[in-house]
């Protein structure tokens, strides 16, 4: 389980996208983020309780870069 998401994440990573995954120890199905981590393409590994903050900060940073 989780390999299809990892394959999609690899395409995103290869195209220059950033990959942020949930810490497997906080995931209900730990195989999903672990599959991405095992591929070595996770840019950030974040516990569930901080995931929303990391996502918001990442989106805000990209938006500020675009507005320049």
VOBA-1610 file (N, C-alpha, C; in pm, whole numbers, padded with zeros to 5 digits, always signed):
BEGIN
Unk+00084-00119+00000Unk+00000+00000+00000Unk+00088+00124+00000Unk+00049+00225-00078Unk+00123+00350-00080Unk+00218+00366-00196Unk+00240+00259-00271Unk+00336+00267-00381Unk+00286+00358-00493Unk+00156+00360-00520Unk+00105+00445-00628Unk+00126+00592-00595Unk+00107+00629-00470Unk+00133+00768-00427Unk+00281+00801-00435Unk+00365+00704-00405Unk+00509+00726-00412Unk+00553+00747-00557Unk+00494+00672-00648Unk+00527+00688-00790Unk+00485+00827-00837Unk+00365+00870-00799Unk+00320+01004-00834Unk+00409+01111-00774Unk+00452+01089-00650Unk+00542+01184-00584Unk+00676+01191-00656Unk+00722+01078-00709Unk+00848+01076-00784Unk+00837+01162-00909Unk+00723+01156-00978Unk+00702+01241-01096Unk+00706+01389-01057Unk+00640+01421-00947Unk+00638+01560-00899Unk+00779+01605-00862Unk+00851+01520-00790Unk+00988+01553-00749Unk+01079+01572-00871Unk+01068+01482-00968Unk+01150+01491-01089Unk+01120+01617-01170Unk+00999+01671-01153Unk+00962+01794-01224Unk+00997+01919-01142Unk+01063+01899-01028Unk+01107+02013-00948Unk+01017+02046-00831Unk+00911+01968-00811Unk+00820+01993-00699Unk+00880+01949-00566Unk+00830+02006-00460Unk+00873+01970-00326Unk+00778+01865-00269Unk+00834+01768-00201Unk+00756+01658-00146Unk+00760+01666+00006Unk+00643+01686+00064Unk+00628+01692+00209Unk+00542+01573+00250Unk+00593+01490+00339Unk+00518+01372+00382Unk+00498+01374+00533Unk+00392+01307+00573Unk+00363+01292+00715Unk+00462+01193+00776Unk+00506+01222+00897Unk+00592+01129+00971Unk+00516+00996+00984Unk+00577+00887+00940Unk+00506+00759+00945Unk+00461+00719+01085Unk+00531+00765+01187Unk+00492+00728+01324Unk+00361+00794+01366Unk+00317+00898+01292Unk+00190+00964+01324Unk+00082+00932+01221Unk+00112+00846+01126Unk+00018+00813+01019Unk-00062+00688+01054Unk-00188+00688+01016Unk-00273+00570+01036Unk-00221+00455+00950Unk-00188+00488+00826Unk-00131+00388+00735Unk+00012+00430+00706Unk+00105+00383+00789Unk+00243+00430+00781Unk+00315+00390+00653Unk+00261+00292+00582Unk+00326+00249+00457Unk+00323+00358+00351Unk+00221+00443+00354Unk+00210+00547+00250Unk+00325+00647+00257Unk+00347+00716+00369Unk+00462+00807+00371Unk+00595+00732+00367Unk+00598+00612+00423Unk+00723+00535+00421Unk+00767+00502+00280Unk+00671+00479+00189Unk+00706+00448+00050Unk+00778+00565-00015Unk+00734+00687+00015Unk+00800+00807-00040Unk+00937+00825+00024Unk+00944+00806+00154Unk+01072+00820+00225Unk+01172+00717+00174Unk+01127+00595+00153Unk+01215+00489+00103Unk+01274+00522-00034Unk+01200+00598-00115Unk+01253+00639-00246Unk+01357+00751-00234Unk+01364+00812-00116Unk+01462+00920-00095Unk+01421+01052-00155Unk+01291+01073-00175Unk+01246+01195-00241Unk+01171+01290-00149Unk+01159+01255-00022Unk+01088+01342+00073Unk+01176+01461+00109Unk+01128+01581+00079Unk+01202+01702+00116Unk+01182+01736+00264Unk+01064+01704+00314Unk+01032+01727+00456Unk+00950+01610+00506Unk+00977+01570+00629Unk+00899+01468+00699Unk+00845+01535+00824Unk+00713+01545+00833Unk+00651+01629+00935Unk+00548+01550+01015Unk+00553+01563+01150Unk+00448+01500+01231Unk+00312+01561+01199Unk+00208+01483+01215Unk+00073+01526+01180Unk+00036+01659+01246Unk+00071+01678+01372Unk+00028+01799+01443Unk+00090+01927+01388Unk+00195+01918+01307Unk+00257+02036+01248Unk+00237+02044+01097Unk+00172+01945+01040Unk+00160+01936+00895Unk+00090+02059+00836Unk-00017+02103+00898Unk-00091+02218+00845Unk-00005+02343+00843Unk+00078+02363+00945Unk+00166+02480+00952Unk+00272+02475+00842Unk+00332+02360+00823Unk+00434+02345+00718Unk+00373+02369+00581Unk+00255+02314+00558Unk+00188+02334+00429Unk+00156+02483+00407Unk+00101+02547+00507Unk+00069+02690+00495Unk+00195+02772+00467Unk+00301+02748+00544Unk+00425+02823+00525Unk+00485+02799+00386Unk+00475+02677+00337Unk+00528+02645+00205Unk+00449+02717+00096Unk+00317+02712+00105Unk+00233+02780+00007Unk+00255+02931+00011Unk+00264+02986+00131Unk+00288+03130+00147Unk+00422+03170+00085Unk+00524+03089+00105Unk+00657+03118+00049Unk+00655+03117-00103Unk+00589+03020-00162Unk+00578+03011-00307Unk+00500+03132-00361Unk+00392+03166-00294Unk+00309+03280-00337Unk+00392+03409-00336Unk+00472+03428-00231Unk+00556+03549-00224Unk+00660+03552-00336Unk+00713+03438-00374Unk+00809+03430-00483Unk+00742+03466-00616Unk+00621+03420-00634Unk+00548+03448-00758Unk+00514+03596-00770Unk+00480+03658-00659Unk+00439+03799-00661Unk+00554+03895-00686Unk+00678+03850-00678Unk+00792+03940-00698Unk+00798+03992-00838
//
